[in-house]
Amino acid sequence: MMLELFNFVMDIGEQMLISGAEVHRVEDSINRMCLALGAVRVDVFIITSSIVVTVHTADGQTHTQTRRVVSVGTNYEKLHLLNELSREICEKGITQKEIEQKFNAAVNCKKFPLWFEFVCYAVIAGAFTLFFGGSIIEALVSLSVGVAVRLGIFFCDKLISNKIFGKFFSAVVATFLAFWAVKLGWIADVDKVIIGNIMTLIPGIGLTNALRDLFTGDSIAGLLRSIEAVLTALAIAAGYFLVAVLGGFAL
């Protein structure tokens, strides 16, 4: 197994984890790719923030690499391309140059424009407001608040690399604007507007991946992701509490 190919395998596994893949999938992909590239034994250990892989080659050599994963997000387009690349490597019908080209194409795949994310946050918030029994006026207010929520996340990502704080700040923004809409007489109640926007902040994908990791036996990774999801939910609740209770709006 060539060391350059081992580096590509680590790059693919790292980007898969960053893109939101569950730990079991990344471990299985790295194991299969290393064996397909000539390793006789592969030892893989992954948690949400670290990848450690040791490969044993047929000539008796041992190579170990460690990768520190700082940020994890959700990019299923990139994850799909990386999965396709890992399958092609396992089928042994791809050259090193093709691996490099397809890996670069996956990493640099086209992202949704920022304005589209603002639109999605607004539409989802308004739709959930209607779903939970809100009126058309409340849904329109929720649309505007959804834009402000995404704007808060945008600025938090620029200023501080902490997603939990970003969710806390966004919950503060959503709650504050909802109560101000009541004070201005636009809506009569804040409940539907707040819950519509909070639904855009709930870490549903993170909790789902945590449960999948737990069910597949990756207990440490599953517990870490579960704790992160719980802390995120507490941060959202704390954002509401700060404005509604400590700020005196709900009194």
N, C-alpha and C positions, 0 to 999 in steps of 0.2 A: 504493500500500500504506500503510495507516494505521499510525502508530507504535505505537498501542495494541495492534493485532493482532500486530505484530512482537514486542512484549513477551510476549504470550501464547505465541507460537511458541517463544521462548527459554525460557519457564517450562516448557512441555511437554517440550522437549528436555532441559532440566536434570533434570526429574523422571524422565524415562525413563532417563537415565544413572545417576541415584541409585538407581533401582529395579533395576538390574542388566542393562540392555540393552547389547548389544555396540555398539561405536563406529560400525560401518558402518550399523547400523539407525538410530541416532540421526541421523547425518549425512544419510542418505537421507530420513528423515521431515522434518527441518527444511528440506531443499532442496525437497521436494515441497510442503510447506505454504506456504513463502514464494512459490513460483511460482504456486500456486493463489490466493494473496491479492493478486497483481498485480505481483510483482517480475519484472524482466526478466533479472536475473542474480543468482545466489546463490553466495557463496564461504564454505564451511564448513570449519573446522579444529577437530577434537576430539581430545583425549587423555583419559585417565581422570580428570584433575583440572582440566581447563579446556575451555571452549567459546568459540570465536571465530567470529562470523558477520557477514558483510558483505552487505547487499542493495543492489541498484541498481534504482531505480524508473523508471517510464516518463517521468517529468518531469525526469529527470536528477539526482535527489538520491541520496545515498549514506548509508546508516545502518550503523553497526557497533556491536555489543554483545559484551561479554566476560563470561562467568560463571565463577567459581571454584567448583569442586565439591570440597567438603571430605571428605564421606563417601559411600561407595558400598556398598549392601547388596543384598538380594534381596527383591523384593516383586512377584511375578508377577501378582497380582490388580490392583495399581495399574498395572503395565506394560500389562496387557491393556486396561484402561479408557483409558489414554493412547493406545494404538494405535488403538482404536476412534474416539477423538476426532480423531486426526490424519487418519484416513480420511474422516471426515465433513467436515473442513475442506477436504480435497482435492476432495471432491465438490461443494463450494461451495453446500451446501444448509443452512447453519447460520449463525445471526446471532451478533453479538459477545456479546450477553447469554447466548445458549445456550452459547457457547464458555466463558464465565466460569463458568457454573453447572456444566457438565460437568467442567471442569478442577478446580473446588473439590471436586466429588463424588469425583473420582479420587484427589486428594491426601488427602482425609479418608476414604477407603474403610475399611471395617471390617478391623481386624487380628485375627490369632489371639491369644487371651488368653495371658498369660505362663505360666499353669499348663499349657496345652496344649503349649507348647514344652518344658517340663520333661518331660512325658509322652513326647513324641516323642524327645527325647534318650535317655531311659531305654530305651524300646522298641527304638530303632535300635541302641543299644549292646548290649543283650541279644541281639537278633537276629543281629548280626554275630558275637558270641561263639559262639552256636550254629552259625552258618555255618562258622566256622573250626575246628570240632571240639570246642568246649567242652561241658562237662556242664551239666545243669540247674542245679546249685548255682552253677557259675561264671557262668551266664547271670543268675541272680538277684543275685549280687554285682555283676555288670556293670550291671544295672538301677539299683542304688543308686549306683554310681559315676557313671553317666550323669547322674543328678540333680545330684550334686556338681559335675560338669563344667559343666553349664549354669548352676549357681549361681556358679561361678567366673567364667564369661563375663559374667554379669549384673553382678557387682561390679566387674569390670574395665572394663566399659562405663560404669559410674557414676563410677569414680575416674580413669580415664585413657582418652583417645580414641585408642587404638592397638590395632587388631585383632590385629596380629602378637604384641604382648605378651599380649593376652588368650588367644591360642592357646597361647603358651608357658606361661602360668600354669595353664591348664586341663590341659595335658599333665603338668605337675608334680603337680597334684591327682590326676589319674587314676593316675599311676604310684605315687605315695605311698600312696593308698588300696588299690591292688591288692597292694602288698607288705605292707601292714599286715594285709590279709585273710589272707595266707599265714601271717604271724606269729601270728595269732589262731587258726589252724587251720581256717578256713572253707573254704579251697581249697588245693590242693597246688601249683599252678603259676600264675604271673601272666600268662603270655604271652597266653592267649585273652582275659582280662579287659582287659588293656592295649590289645591290637589292636582289640577291639570298641569301645572308647571313642575311640581315636585315629581310627577311621574316621569318627566324627562331626565331627572337626576338620579333616580333609583338605580343601583348597580345590578341590574338583572342578569346581564351576561357574566359578570364576575361571579355572582352567586351560583349561576348554572355551571360554570366551569369548575368552581370549587366542589360542588356536589359530584360532578363527573370524576374529578380527581380522587375524591374520597371513595367512590364506588369502584374505581379501578385499582385501589390499593395504594395510591400515592398520598398517604395520610398527612405527611408534613406539608406538602404543597397545598393540599385541600384545606388544611387547617389555616394556613397562612392566608389563602384567598378568602376563606370564610371570615377570618378576623378583619381583613381589609374591608369586606362588604359590610360587616356590622359597624365598623368605625365610620364608614361612609354614611350609613343610615343614621347613626348618632349625630354626625356632623350636620346632616340635613335637618334633623329635629332640633339641634342646638341653634341653627340659623333662624328657624321659626320662633323658638323660645326667646331668643335675644330681642327680636322685634316686637312680637305679640305680647309677651309678658314683661320682660325687663324694660322694653320701650314704652309700655303703657298703652299700646294701640288696642289690645283686647279688653281693656278695662272699661 
